Amino acid sequence: MQAHVETTHSSSLLARSQAAEATWELSQAECYQNSHHVLFGYGEAFLLYKRFDIPQRKMYMAVHHCWEASSVFRYSLQLEKNCGNQSALFSNVVHSAREDVQQVFLSGEAIRVDFDMLMNFVKGKRTVRITATDK
């Protein structure tokens, strides 16, 4: 699957990670764009969905597993500035492949970040992280 995505859908591939902790950096501009990306980590494939709602002034982010997972995963978004002296962390459980992404956004089960919070970290780092959990 990874080889197919890399060759056929390269614009949707955000990154792949072979590390024990899968992390990817988001640019400031990417926070305000609706998009979806394929993420590879832990030998698994995930879909990252981002939506910026202009009237509500919020960024929504959800990560879905591409198939039924053998482990439970969490995803997080960490905003950081001033060499890590200031940070904010948002986290949630990776959603099942059976869950509808629009329903996840509407139900409030996705990460939601206010525009003002994003602007507070405009000069910082934005890191998406997927971690395996015991539960």
C-alpha positions as CSV (number, residue, x, y, z in Angstrom):
1,M,0.0,0.0,0.0
2,Q,2.8,2.4,0.9
3,A,4.5,2.0,-2.5
4,H,1.2,2.6,-4.3
5,V,0.5,5.8,-2.4
6,E,4.1,7.1,-2.9
7,T,4.0,6.6,-6.6
8,T,0.3,7.3,-7.5
9,H,-0.9,9.7,-4.8
10,S,2.4,11.4,-3.8
11,S,0.6,14.8,-3.2
12,S,-1.5,13.2,-0.5
13,L,1.5,11.6,1.3
14,L,2.4,13.8,4.2
15,A,5.3,11.7,5.5
16,R,6.3,8.3,6.7
17,S,8.0,7.5,9.9
18,Q,10.0,4.4,11.0
19,A,10.6,5.8,14.5
20,A,9.0,4.3,17.6
21,E,7.0,7.6,17.8
22,A,5.6,8.8,14.5
23,T,5.8,12.6,14.1
24,W,5.2,15.1,11.3
25,E,5.5,18.9,11.2
26,L,2.7,21.1,9.9
27,S,3.4,24.4,8.4
28,Q,1.4,27.5,9.5
29,A,-0.3,27.6,6.1
30,E,-1.4,24.0,6.4
31,C,-3.5,24.8,9.5
32,Y,-5.8,27.0,7.4
33,Q,-6.2,24.6,4.5
34,N,-8.7,21.8,4.1
35,S,-6.8,18.6,3.2
36,H,-6.3,15.0,3.8
37,H,-3.0,13.1,3.9
38,V,-1.8,9.5,4.2
39,L,0.5,8.9,7.2
40,F,2.6,5.8,7.6
41,G,3.9,4.8,11.0
42,Y,4.3,1.7,13.2
43,G,3.9,-0.3,10.0
44,E,0.4,1.0,9.7
45,A,-1.4,3.4,7.5
46,F,-3.5,6.4,8.7
47,L,-5.5,9.1,7.1
48,L,-5.2,12.7,8.5
49,Y,-8.1,15.0,7.8
50,K,-7.9,18.7,8.4
51,R,-10.6,21.3,8.0
52,F,-10.6,25.0,8.7
53,D,-14.1,26.4,9.4
54,I,-14.0,30.1,8.5
55,P,-17.3,31.1,10.2
56,Q,-16.4,29.3,13.4
57,R,-12.7,30.3,13.2
58,K,-11.6,26.8,14.1
59,M,-9.3,24.1,12.7
60,Y,-10.5,20.6,13.0
61,M,-8.2,17.6,12.8
62,A,-9.0,13.8,12.9
63,V,-6.9,10.7,12.2
64,H,-8.4,7.5,11.0
65,H,-6.9,4.1,10.8
66,C,-7.0,2.7,7.3
67,W,-8.2,-0.7,8.4
68,E,-9.0,-2.5,11.6
69,A,-6.1,-1.9,13.9
70,S,-4.4,-4.6,16.0
71,S,-3.4,-1.9,18.5
72,V,-5.0,1.2,19.9
73,F,-3.3,4.4,18.7
74,R,-3.6,8.1,19.8
75,Y,-3.0,11.2,17.8
76,S,-2.0,14.6,19.0
77,L,-1.2,18.1,17.9
78,Q,1.4,19.9,19.9
79,L,1.8,23.7,19.4
80,E,5.1,25.0,20.7
81,K,7.0,28.3,20.8
82,N,9.8,30.1,22.5
83,C,12.1,27.0,22.4
84,G,9.4,24.9,24.1
85,N,8.8,27.3,27.0
86,Q,5.2,27.7,25.9
87,S,3.1,24.8,24.5
88,A,-0.4,23.5,24.1
89,L,-1.3,19.8,23.5
90,F,-4.5,18.4,22.0
91,S,-5.0,14.6,21.9
92,N,-7.5,12.0,20.9
93,V,-7.9,8.3,20.1
94,V,-7.3,7.4,16.4
95,H,-10.7,6.8,14.9
96,S,-11.9,3.5,13.3
97,A,-11.9,3.1,9.5
98,R,-15.7,2.6,9.9
99,E,-16.3,6.1,11.4
100,D,-17.5,8.8,9.1
101,V,-15.1,11.8,9.2
102,Q,-17.8,14.4,8.9
103,Q,-19.7,12.8,11.8
104,V,-16.4,12.9,13.8
105,F,-16.1,16.6,13.1
106,L,-19.7,17.4,13.9
107,S,-19.8,15.3,17.1
108,G,-16.9,17.1,18.6
109,E,-14.7,14.0,18.7
110,A,-12.0,15.6,16.6
111,I,-9.3,17.9,17.8
112,R,-10.5,21.5,17.6
113,V,-8.2,24.5,17.8
114,D,-9.4,28.1,17.8
115,F,-7.9,30.6,15.4
116,D,-6.7,32.7,18.2
117,M,-4.8,29.7,19.7
118,L,-3.2,29.1,16.2
119,M,-2.2,32.7,15.9
120,N,-0.7,32.6,19.4
121,F,1.7,29.9,18.1
122,V,2.2,31.4,14.6
123,K,6.0,31.5,15.0
124,G,6.3,28.1,16.6
125,K,6.2,24.5,15.7
126,R,3.1,22.4,15.0
127,T,3.7,18.7,15.5
128,V,1.3,15.9,14.7
129,R,2.2,12.7,16.6
130,I,0.8,9.2,16.5
131,T,1.6,6.9,19.5
132,A,0.6,3.3,20.3
133,T,-1.1,2.8,23.6
134,D,-1.7,-0.2,25.8
135,K,-5.5,0.1,25.8
